[in-house]
């Protein structure tokens, strides 16, 4: 393979280096394009063909449906690792030894208390506030209570910022749910594992002991692993570009939470359940919704289907679909929504519209069914996605800072008015 690409424009040829990644992906390095061609740039709405960075964290192969974190397959990690191990792997690049794992968890626990004044911010929200808006606000507010987390020029400062947010974020997630449920805001229990502690903080009733359910603990641990990172998706790219201005980690994460909220991205898991409920209320008429999804004049999309990168099955969706069956059976939950989802999937996978466009179920299609069986309200599903994605966002932000990436500032193609003279209002 040649190691350059040639671009001919206005009769002039320009050579640009080809760069190859460790999985044999190839990119044209256009860093010098504008200066070499006297101002010509590329344009690529949605960055469908544009790489924003080189990264060693997560590898996706959309055609083959492959997902690996730091070289480990998602299937192995979901089966054999726990969420904190995966968080350590994503952030620091290697699976932790027992000592490293225990120290990491101890450091996280030591920083997991959230300043009591943050409760006043939670109290100020109406119960009807969407949990993603609450979570994004509280995450940004953490900066005010942890000013040292902004200028993290040393790796030590960065580590302290990382363990602080890994300790405090689950508290914010729990407070967001407890606010909705009118329950007192309290703290977890440092004698518990990371995921057990999340569940206890979310669901403990003030007048009862909280009894852990291993089925739910294992299911949530697996779901968080499956959501932990996904290379340069919309919210991760947001975290990286906000962080590239050297805004602090918490402010960058708050921006990522807002990006994840959108129904085309992480908000899809909530939209999937709302869609499945609507189909159920409509007597299970999946054909009507399939027709709506295919109708160009109808903005309705089959939520939980399609993906920018996967043009094959999303490997996470496969794992979650099996887990949904297992968790509902273990919990003795009969949920007609699951049958509707399976029926919809079968129809879509046989329908030329979806087959031709390579639209398969994605991570959001089945996840909500498990969250629902766990007793998590629908508008909290994307908050659970954010909890899972937290270590990935942190890892990507840390990589961007350690690699000293330049501030993100894309160019544009101007298509507005050319120069014109000002007219006084009397003459308009
Ligand atoms: C996540 O990027 C990531 O990695 C994200 C994520 C992560 O882990 O971070 O994987 C998490 O966000 C998963 C995606 C969740 N979103 C949804 O489920 C919402 C429904 N899906 C779509 O809106 C859509 O598929 C996207 C947004 C996910 C991807 O859209 P693209 O890549 O921009 O594709 P497109 O909009 O150009 O669609 C191509 C064609 C179009 O039809 P034509 O114009 O060619 O005729 O496919 C159609 C679209 O209309 N299409 C759909 C569809 N998705 C695409 N038609 C009906 N239903 C759908 N769901």
Boltz pocket constraint, residues with backbone or C-beta under 6 A from the ligand:
constraints:
  - pocket:
      binder: B
      contacts: [[A, 46], [A, 227], [A, 229], [A, 230], [A, 232], [A, 233], [A, 234], [A, 263], [A, 264], [A, 265], [A, 266], [A, 268], [A, 293], [A, 294], [A, 300], [A, 301], [A, 302], [A, 303], [A, 304], [A, 305], [A, 306], [A, 307], [A, 308], [A, 309], [A, 357], [A, 359], [A, 362], [A, 363], [A, 364]]
      max_distance: 6.0
